[in-house]
Amino acid sequence: MGKGPIFIYGFIRSTVSENMGPIGIESQEVRMIPEGDISAVVSDSPFTDFESIEKKTLLRALTVYQAVIEKVMKRFEIIPMKFGSTMDNVEKLRRLIVQNLRRIDRSLSEMQGRLELDVVAFWKDFDAVLKEQGQQEEIKRVTETAGTGTAGTLQAVQIKVGKLVKASLEKIPAM
């Protein structure tokens, strides 16, 4: 591994250190770094700040991230990390695994034998639905704070608005 940050794809149950080849983001070598019975699936991170990456590059990186997760899923259950998760170095990564060993092990056990399904939904007029959702008082109140903070604050606002819209859409009866 290089000297820069380590990109974390996820955690698997494995005691073996293995190189999966240059299949990572920007063709980085993807490796399994074991700590006890758990291995982290990682590569060197070609980026230090995912928020400042050009949209086209970010989408390409996200596609590669998903492809790595899918390749790992052919052999292991994996707890995928949020896209863009990094650690400063291998030692910190190993400490993270040790500190969360029970939680990781329990999550992997719960996932054993399960399938991942992607669901696609089509809305006839999704823009109208979003516009209607944006008229709700609580969503208006939260979005008004979006322009007054940092990028981190903006992301927190976006997440909160997304959760509010999701909760509101879940109240709509299925047809």
Buried (B, 14 or more C-beta within 10 A) or exposed (E): BEEBBBBBBBBBBBEEEBEBEEBBBBEBBBBBBBBEBBBBBBBBBBBEEBEEBEEEBBEBBBEBBBEBBEBBBEEBBBBBBEBBBBBEEBEEBBEBBEEBBEEBBEEBEEBEEEEEEEEEEEEEEEEEBEEEBEEEEEBEEBBEEBEEEEEEEBEBBEEBBEEBBEEBEEEEEEE
